Amino acid sequence: MCCSRASSRLEAKMRLAGVTVEGRGGTDRLMDAVADRLTRDGVRLVGALRAASPDAGSGSCDCDLWLLPNGPRWRITQDLGPGATACRMDAGAFEEAVGLAMSRLRAGRADLVILNKFGLSEAEGRGFRALISEALARGVPVLTGLSETHRAAFDRYADGMATILTPTEAAVMDWCNAAVAPVAEEGACP
């Protein structure tokens, strides 16, 4: 029983990973580069990455997600007007993006789920958390960006069954390739 439990934990660590890059936008850039390479390699991706904002230098707090594998770009913030200090997250738009990603996971075979971050919504049990759980239940590995703000919530959610990756493209690609290999083998014809 003990050996089986240890084997189960090791297998789970190959199915869920997080990565944090220091500096504003660093994790987004790393995840974009990894997704681009994986797509070129023929890996079927589902999930969402933060889309670069066309007005990135303007001080705008708009946030768009790029829904994998091929869009669309989805605005998840709302304009509250000048001087507003409330949260700009558009919960309805965010949940619509989650629903679309979930339908893509259910509709076809995904090799890997990639998410820009395990954020506040996921820490509170909402957002992409259901997508993460369903992907893992289906045997599809999940890679997510992490911030120090929500790292403790991620650790509680993962319950010791996640790998925290070194924040380099090579390390993340190594994990992705190792995690995706068993998924590809399961889909191979005899």
CORNOR-V127831 format. One record per residue. RES is the residue in one small letter. SS is DSSP state (H for helix, E for strand, - for the rest). Layout:
RES;SS + RES;SS
This chain:
m;- + c;H + c;H + s;H + r;H + a;H + s;H + s;H + r;H + l;H + e;H + a;H + k;H + m;- + r;- + l;E + a;E + g;E + v;E + t;- + v;- + e;- + g;- + r;- + g;- + g;H + t;H + d;H + r;H + l;H + m;H + d;H + a;H + v;H + a;H + d;H + r;H + l;H + t;H + r;H + d;- + g;- + v;- + r;- + l;E + v;E + g;E + a;E + l;E + r;E + a;E + a;- + s;- + p;- + d;- + a;H + g;H + s;H + g;- + s;- + c;- + d;- + c;- + d;E + l;E + w;E + l;E + l;E + p;- + n;- + g;- + p;- + r;E + w;E + r;E + i;- + t;E + q;- + d;- + l;- + g;- + p;- + g;- + a;- + t;- + a;- + c;- + r;- + m;E + d;- + a;H + g;H + a;H + f;H + e;H + e;H + a;H + v;H + g;H + l;H + a;H + m;H + s;H + r;H + l;H + r;H + a;H + g;- + r;- + a;- + d;- + l;E + v;E + i;E + l;E + n;- + k;- + f;- + g;- + l;H + s;H + e;H + a;H + e;- + g;- + r;- + g;- + f;- + r;H + a;H + l;H + i;H + s;H + e;H + a;H + l;H + a;H + r;- + g;- + v;- + p;E + v;E + l;E + t;E + g;E + l;- + s;- + e;H + t;H + h;H + r;H + a;H + a;H + f;H + d;H + r;H + y;H + a;H + d;- + g;- + m;- + a;- + t;E + i;E + l;- + t;- + p;- + t;- + e;H + a;H + a;H + v;H + m;H + d;H + w;H + c;H + n;H + a;H + a;H + v;H + a;H + p;H + v;H + a;H + e;H + e;H + g;H + a;- + c;- + p;-
